[in-house]
Amino acid sequence: MQRQTIRRLVIPATLSIIGIILTQIYWVSNAFNLKEKQLDQSIHIALQTVAEQIATYNKSTLPIADVVNQVASDYFIVNVNDIIDVNVLELYLKREFSKRNLRLDFEYGIYDCTTDKMMYGSYVKSNSKGSEDAVSRRELPKYDKFIYYFGVSFPQKSSYLLYDMRLWIFSSLMILLLVLFFAYALYVILAQRRLAEIQKDFVDNMTHEFQTPISTISIAADVLLNPEIVKQPERLTRYAKIIKKETQRLQKQVESILQANRAERAGLTLQKEPVNLNDLAAEVVGHFQLQLKEKQVEALIQFSPHCAPLIVHADSSHLTNLIINLLDNAVKYSGNHPEIHLQTTTENGHVLLRIADNGPGIPEKYRRKIFQKFYRIPTGNLHNVKGFGLGLHYVNNIVKAHGWQIRLSCPQTGGSIFEIIIPNFQK
């Protein structure tokens, strides 16, 4: 699947997901508001009827307007313009709410003009389950416009509406699950696409890396097949050395792939032991001297003056490979006149192994990606630097297996600095 095809799929799919979610939110919100409006109307009619019944009971008249006032989402004030009998009020409220199938809890209070306070009436549950004492009562607020009135509060109104909308909520959850599944499927497609691109880049890179030594060996072998070559021993030796060198190069490349694959499958098996980091670093640089001389690399080693020997608890074989990979990486990316600085030091009770180069540095956007398997910084059509993108991935695996930390910094003056932070060193 081409990149443009993926983009044409992702953009409308993302817009569709957003559209579905926003549409569902809109309809659920509208449905909730409609349910609330219908409930408020039913409560208003019920309270108006109760007020009329109280007026009939008291043989009085109701105000012409503003008998029932909704002063809050769950609080109603009823102006009866006469003295209210508590027992009669509760009886009428229960009967009218039951008649209109308003099965929700309510509490009521009556205004007492002598104390200028709302006198609490009672909390009435819609069913017999539960204890009234367990209910959190609230102080019903006054309403300054009336003298003879009562207030009715519905503390469970929101819960009642949500329960009444349970089918809407269930359908919304199902749609949300479908959207999440679709989004996950889209994520998997993109991940597979990215993996396919990585695999293609790796195969192309590996083909390029193998092609050069294989071609060189093939040419050298053709020269050695010439019967006249035996009469030129110096030339014979030179081409034999070329074959050996290119074979070692192929072997090193194959070993790096196999090494990364073994570490990925089974994980790194560590055999930790006390290791003198200064001695190990000096030994690695010593074995690396031939490659450094070939590429005219200026190498500077600086050991910590505070701790000699500098002992760390590590797997010496993997620690050796770690230093080799960082040195090899520094040499490859340091241009025509490489300068490599290897330093060991201590900081805040930790050992620091620092390897710096004078290369162009690593752009900020690539610094988190360079430790990924097969990842290489894009260079367009140029292929000046050899490798499969496995070295730093292997280094990162070694660091994680030991419980260490790796830190990368790139000064403005140029170059890259890799620091391995080894905690709790031993003197």
C-alpha positions as CSV (number, residue, x, y, z in Angstrom):
1,M,0.0,0.0,0.0
2,Q,1.5,3.3,-1.1
3,R,2.1,6.2,1.3
4,Q,-0.4,8.4,-0.5
5,T,-3.1,5.7,-0.3
6,I,-2.5,5.4,3.5
7,R,-2.8,9.2,3.8
8,R,-6.0,9.2,1.8
9,L,-7.3,6.5,4.2
10,V,-6.2,8.0,7.4
11,I,-7.5,11.5,6.9
12,P,-11.1,10.7,6.1
13,A,-11.1,7.9,8.7
14,T,-9.9,10.3,11.4
15,L,-12.5,12.8,10.4
16,S,-15.2,10.1,10.4
17,I,-14.3,9.0,13.9
18,I,-14.3,12.6,15.2
19,G,-17.7,13.2,13.4
20,I,-19.2,10.1,14.9
21,I,-18.1,11.0,18.4
22,L,-19.3,14.6,18.2
23,T,-22.6,13.5,16.7
24,Q,-23.2,11.0,19.4
25,I,-22.3,13.6,22.1
26,Y,-24.8,16.0,20.5
27,W,-27.7,13.5,20.4
28,V,-27.1,12.2,23.9
29,S,-26.9,15.8,25.2
30,N,-30.1,16.7,23.4
31,A,-31.8,13.6,24.6
32,F,-30.8,14.4,28.2
33,N,-32.1,17.9,27.9
34,L,-35.4,16.7,26.4
35,K,-35.8,14.2,29.2
36,E,-35.0,16.8,31.8
37,K,-37.5,19.2,30.2
38,Q,-40.3,16.6,30.2
39,L,-39.5,15.7,33.8
40,D,-39.6,19.4,34.9
41,Q,-43.0,19.8,33.1
42,S,-44.4,16.8,34.9
43,I,-43.1,18.0,38.3
44,H,-44.5,21.5,37.5
45,I,-48.0,20.1,36.7
46,A,-47.9,17.9,39.8
47,L,-47.0,20.8,42.1
48,Q,-49.6,23.0,40.5
49,T,-52.2,20.3,41.3
50,V,-51.0,20.0,44.9
51,A,-51.3,23.8,45.3
52,E,-54.8,23.7,44.0
53,Q,-55.7,20.9,46.3
54,I,-54.2,22.8,49.3
55,A,-56.2,25.9,48.3
56,T,-59.4,23.8,48.2
57,Y,-58.6,22.2,51.5
58,N,-58.0,25.7,53.1
59,K,-60.9,27.2,51.2
60,S,-58.6,29.9,49.9
61,T,-57.6,31.2,46.5
62,L,-54.3,30.8,44.7
63,P,-52.3,33.7,43.2
64,I,-53.2,34.4,39.6
65,A,-49.6,33.8,38.4
66,D,-46.3,32.4,39.5
67,V,-47.7,29.6,41.6
68,V,-44.9,27.1,40.8
69,N,-41.4,28.5,40.4
70,Q,-38.3,26.5,39.5
71,V,-35.4,28.3,41.2
72,A,-32.8,25.6,40.6
73,S,-32.4,22.5,38.5
74,D,-33.6,20.3,41.3
75,Y,-35.5,22.8,43.5
76,F,-39.1,24.1,43.1
77,I,-41.0,26.8,45.1
78,V,-44.8,26.7,45.4
79,N,-46.8,29.8,46.5
80,V,-50.1,28.8,48.1
81,N,-50.8,32.2,49.7
82,D,-52.1,30.5,52.9
83,I,-51.1,28.4,55.9
84,I,-49.9,24.9,55.1
85,D,-50.6,21.8,57.0
86,V,-47.5,19.5,56.9
87,N,-49.4,16.2,57.0
88,V,-51.8,17.3,54.3
89,L,-48.9,18.6,52.1
90,E,-47.0,15.3,52.3
91,L,-50.1,13.3,51.6
92,Y,-50.9,15.3,48.5
93,L,-47.3,15.3,47.2
94,K,-47.0,11.5,47.6
95,R,-50.3,10.9,45.9
96,E,-49.8,13.3,43.0
97,F,-46.2,12.1,42.3
98,S,-47.4,8.5,42.4
99,K,-50.3,9.3,40.1
100,R,-47.9,10.8,37.5
101,N,-45.4,8.0,37.9
102,L,-42.7,10.3,39.2
103,R,-40.6,7.7,41.0
104,L,-37.8,9.7,42.4
105,D,-36.9,10.8,46.0
106,F,-37.9,14.2,47.2
107,E,-37.6,16.4,50.3
108,Y,-39.8,19.3,51.2
109,G,-39.8,22.2,53.6
110,I,-42.3,24.9,54.6
111,Y,-41.5,28.6,55.2
112,D,-42.2,29.8,58.7
113,C,-42.7,33.5,58.7
114,T,-42.3,33.7,62.5
115,T,-38.7,32.5,62.4
116,D,-38.0,33.6,58.8
117,K,-36.6,30.2,58.0
118,M,-37.5,27.1,56.0
119,M,-38.7,24.5,58.4
120,Y,-37.7,21.0,57.3
121,G,-40.5,18.7,56.5
122,S,-39.4,15.3,55.5
123,Y,-37.3,13.2,53.1
124,V,-39.6,10.9,51.1
125,K,-38.0,7.9,49.2
126,S,-39.5,6.6,46.1
127,N,-39.3,3.0,47.4
128,S,-39.0,1.4,50.8
129,K,-35.4,0.3,50.4
130,G,-32.7,2.1,52.2
131,S,-32.7,4.1,55.4
132,E,-33.8,7.7,55.6
133,D,-31.0,8.4,58.1
134,A,-28.4,7.5,55.4
135,V,-29.6,10.2,53.1
136,S,-27.6,13.4,53.1
137,R,-30.2,16.2,53.7
138,R,-29.6,19.8,52.7
139,E,-30.9,23.1,54.1
140,L,-33.6,24.3,51.7
141,P,-33.1,27.9,50.7
142,K,-35.7,30.7,51.3
143,Y,-37.5,32.6,48.5
144,D,-38.0,36.3,49.4
145,K,-40.9,37.0,47.0
146,F,-43.6,34.9,48.9
147,I,-44.9,34.6,52.4
148,Y,-46.8,31.3,52.5
149,Y,-45.0,28.8,50.4
150,F,-43.3,25.4,50.4
151,G,-40.2,24.1,48.7
152,V,-39.6,20.7,47.1
153,S,-36.1,19.4,46.2
154,F,-35.2,16.4,44.1
155,P,-31.6,15.4,45.2
156,Q,-31.6,12.3,43.0
157,K,-32.9,14.0,39.9
158,S,-29.7,13.6,37.8
159,S,-29.4,9.9,38.7
160,Y,-33.0,9.4,37.9
161,L,-32.5,10.9,34.4
162,L,-29.4,8.9,33.7
163,Y,-31.2,5.7,34.7
164,D,-34.1,6.7,32.5
165,M,-31.6,7.1,29.6
166,R,-29.8,3.8,30.2
167,L,-30.6,2.6,26.6
168,W,-29.1,5.7,25.2
169,I,-26.0,5.3,27.4
170,F,-25.6,1.6,26.4
171,S,-25.9,2.4,22.7
172,S,-23.3,5.2,23.1
173,L,-20.9,2.9,24.9
174,M,-21.3,0.3,22.1
175,I,-20.6,3.0,19.5
176,L,-17.6,4.2,21.5
177,L,-16.3,0.6,21.6
178,L,-16.7,0.3,17.8
179,V,-15.0,3.6,17.3
180,L,-12.1,2.5,19.5
181,F,-11.9,-0.8,17.7
182,F,-11.8,1.0,14.4
183,A,-9.1,3.4,15.7
184,Y,-7.1,0.5,16.9
185,A,-7.4,-1.2,13.6
186,L,-6.2,2.0,11.9
187,Y,-3.3,2.1,14.3
188,V,-2.3,-1.5,13.5
189,I,-2.4,-0.7,9.8
190,L,-0.1,2.3,10.2
191,A,2.2,0.3,12.5
192,Q,2.4,-2.5,9.9
193,R,3.1,0.0,7.2
194,R,5.9,1.5,9.2
195,L,7.3,-2.0,9.9
196,A,7.1,-2.8,6.2
197,E,9.1,0.4,5.5
198,I,11.7,-0.4,8.1
199,Q,12.1,-4.0,6.7
200,K,12.4,-2.7,3.2
201,D,15.0,-0.1,4.2
202,F,16.9,-2.8,6.1
203,V,16.9,-5.2,3.1
204,D,18.0,-2.4,0.8
205,N,20.7,-1.4,3.2
206,M,21.8,-5.0,3.8
207,T,22.0,-5.6,0.0
208,H,24.1,-2.5,-0.4
209,E,26.4,-3.5,2.5
210,F,26.9,-7.0,1.2
211,Q,27.2,-6.1,-2.4
212,T,30.5,-4.2,-2.1
213,P,32.6,-7.0,-0.3
214,I,31.0,-9.7,-2.5
215,S,31.9,-7.8,-5.7
216,T,35.4,-7.2,-4.4
217,I,35.9,-10.9,-3.5
218,S,34.5,-11.9,-6.9
219,I,37.0,-9.6,-8.7
220,A,39.9,-10.8,-6.6
221,A,38.9,-14.4,-7.2
222,D,38.9,-13.9,-11.0
223,V,42.4,-12.4,-10.7
224,L,43.6,-15.5,-8.7
225,L,42.1,-17.8,-11.3
226,N,44.5,-16.4,-13.9
227,P,47.4,-19.0,-14.2
228,E,49.9,-16.2,-14.7
229,I,49.2,-14.9,-11.1
230,V,51.6,-17.5,-9.7
231,K,54.5,-15.7,-11.4
232,Q,53.6,-12.6,-9.4
233,P,53.8,-13.6,-5.7
234,E,53.4,-10.0,-4.4
235,R,50.2,-9.5,-6.4
236,L,49.0,-13.0,-5.4
237,T,49.5,-12.1,-1.7
238,R,47.8,-8.7,-2.1
239,Y,44.7,-10.2,-3.6
240,A,44.6,-13.0,-1.0
241,K,44.7,-10.3,1.7
242,I,41.9,-8.5,0.0
243,I,39.8,-11.6,0.0
244,K,40.6,-12.2,3.7
245,K,39.8,-8.6,4.6
246,E,36.5,-8.6,2.7
247,T,35.6,-12.0,4.2
248,Q,36.2,-10.7,7.7
249,R,34.1,-7.6,6.9
250,L,31.2,-9.9,5.7
251,Q,31.6,-12.0,8.8
252,K,31.5,-9.0,11.1
253,Q,28.3,-7.8,9.3
254,V,26.6,-11.2,9.6
255,E,27.6,-11.5,13.3
256,S,26.2,-8.0,14.1
257,I,22.8,-9.1,12.6
258,L,22.9,-12.5,14.4
259,Q,23.9,-10.8,17.7
260,A,21.0,-8.4,17.5
261,N,18.6,-11.1,16.6
262,R,19.7,-13.3,19.5
263,A,19.4,-10.4,22.0
264,E,15.9,-9.6,20.6
265,R,14.7,-13.2,21.0
266,A,16.1,-14.5,24.2
267,G,17.2,-11.3,25.8
268,L,20.7,-10.6,27.1
269,T,22.2,-13.1,29.6
270,L,24.5,-11.3,31.9
271,Q,27.4,-12.8,33.9
272,K,28.2,-9.9,36.1
273,E,31.6,-9.6,37.8
274,P,33.8,-6.8,39.2
275,V,35.4,-5.1,36.2
276,N,38.1,-2.5,36.1
277,L,36.5,0.0,33.7
278,N,39.8,1.9,33.1
279,D,41.7,-1.3,32.2
280,L,38.8,-2.6,30.0
281,A,38.5,0.7,28.1
282,A,42.3,0.9,27.5
283,E,42.3,-2.7,26.2
284,V,39.4,-2.0,23.8
285,V,41.1,1.1,22.4
286,G,44.3,-0.9,22.1
287,H,42.6,-3.5,19.9
288,F,40.9,-0.7,18.0
289,Q,44.2,1.0,17.2
290,L,44.6,-0.7,13.8
291,Q,41.2,0.7,12.6
292,L,42.0,4.1,14.1
293,K,45.3,4.2,12.3
294,E,43.7,3.2,8.9
295,K,41.2,6.1,9.2
296,Q,43.7,8.5,10.7
297,V,41.7,8.9,13.8
298,E,43.0,11.0,16.7
299,A,42.0,9.3,19.9
300,L,42.3,10.7,23.4
301,I,41.7,8.6,26.5
302,Q,41.2,10.3,29.8
303,F,40.7,8.3,33.0
304,S,39.3,9.6,36.2
305,P,42.0,10.7,38.6
306,H,39.8,10.1,41.6
307,C,39.3,6.4,41.4
308,A,42.0,4.1,40.2
309,P,41.1,1.3,39.6
310,L,37.5,2.2,38.7
311,I,35.5,-1.0,39.5
312,V,32.0,-1.6,38.1
313,H,29.8,-4.6,38.4
314,A,29.1,-5.7,34.8
315,D,29.3,-8.4,32.2
316,S,32.8,-7.8,30.7
317,S,31.9,-9.3,27.3
318,H,28.9,-7.1,26.8
319,L,30.6,-4.0,28.2
320,T,33.4,-4.6,25.7
321,N,30.9,-4.8,22.9
322,L,29.3,-1.6,24.1
323,I,32.5,0.4,24.0
324,I,33.4,-1.1,20.6
325,N,30.0,-0.1,19.1
326,L,30.2,3.4,20.5
327,L,33.8,3.9,19.2
328,D,32.9,2.4,15.8
329,N,29.9,4.7,15.6
330,A,32.0,7.7,16.6
331,V,34.6,6.9,13.9
332,K,32.0,6.4,11.2
333,Y,30.2,9.7,11.8
334,S,33.2,11.9,12.4
335,G,34.0,12.9,8.9
336,N,37.4,13.1,7.2
337,H,39.5,14.0,10.4
338,P,37.9,12.1,13.3
339,E,38.7,13.1,16.8
340,I,37.5,10.6,19.5
341,H,37.5,11.3,23.2
342,L,37.0,8.5,25.6
343,Q,36.7,9.5,29.3
344,T,35.8,7.8,32.5
345,T,34.8,9.8,35.6
346,T,32.6,9.8,38.6
347,E,29.6,12.1,39.3
348,N,27.2,12.0,42.3
349,G,28.3,8.6,43.3
350,H,27.9,7.2,39.7
351,V,30.5,6.1,37.2
352,L,30.3,7.9,33.8
353,L,31.7,6.4,30.6
354,R,31.8,9.2,28.1
355,I,32.6,8.9,24.4
356,A,32.6,12.1,22.3
357,D,33.3,12.7,18.6
358,N,33.7,15.8,16.3
359,G,31.0,14.8,13.8
360,P,28.1,16.9,12.6
361,G,26.0,15.9,15.6
362,I,22.5,14.5,15.6
363,P,19.4,16.7,15.0
364,E,17.0,17.0,17.9
365,K,14.1,15.2,16.0
366,Y,16.2,12.0,15.5
367,R,17.8,11.6,19.0
368,R,15.0,9.5,20.4
369,K,14.8,7.3,17.3
370,I,18.5,6.3,16.9
371,F,18.2,3.6,19.5
372,Q,15.4,1.8,17.6
373,K,16.2,-1.3,15.7
374,F,17.3,-0.8,12.1
375,Y,16.9,3.0,12.4
376,R,19.3,5.2,10.5
377,I,19.2,8.9,10.2
378,P,17.9,9.8,6.7
379,T,20.6,11.0,4.3
380,G,18.6,11.1,1.0
381,N,20.3,9.1,-1.8
382,L,23.7,9.3,-0.2
383,H,25.1,6.1,1.5
384,N,28.5,7.3,2.8
385,V,28.2,5.6,6.2
386,K,28.1,1.8,6.4
387,G,25.9,-0.1,8.8
388,F,22.5,-1.7,9.5
389,G,21.2,0.5,12.3
390,L,21.9,-2.2,14.9
391,G,24.9,-0.8,16.8
392,L,23.1,1.7,19.0
393,H,20.1,-0.6,19.4
394,Y,22.4,-3.2,20.8
395,V,24.1,-0.7,23.1
396,N,20.7,0.4,24.4
397,N,19.8,-3.2,25.1
398,I,23.1,-3.7,27.1
399,V,22.4,-0.6,29.1
400,K,18.8,-1.6,29.9
401,A,19.9,-5.2,30.9
402,H,22.4,-3.8,33.4
403,G,20.0,-1.2,34.8
404,W,22.1,1.7,33.6
405,Q,21.2,4.8,31.8
406,I,22.4,6.2,28.5
407,R,22.4,9.9,27.7
408,L,23.0,11.7,24.4
409,S,23.9,15.3,24.0
410,C,25.1,17.4,21.0
411,P,26.9,20.6,21.8
412,Q,26.3,23.7,19.6
413,T,29.9,23.5,18.5
414,G,29.3,20.1,16.9
415,G,29.8,16.5,17.6
416,S,27.9,14.0,19.7
417,I,28.5,12.9,23.3
418,F,27.3,9.5,24.5
419,E,27.3,9.0,28.3
420,I,26.8,5.7,30.1
421,I,25.7,6.3,33.7
422,I,26.6,3.3,35.9
423,P,25.1,3.7,39.5
424,N,26.7,2.6,42.8
425,F,30.3,2.2,41.7
426,Q,32.8,0.3,43.8
427,K,36.3,1.6,44.6
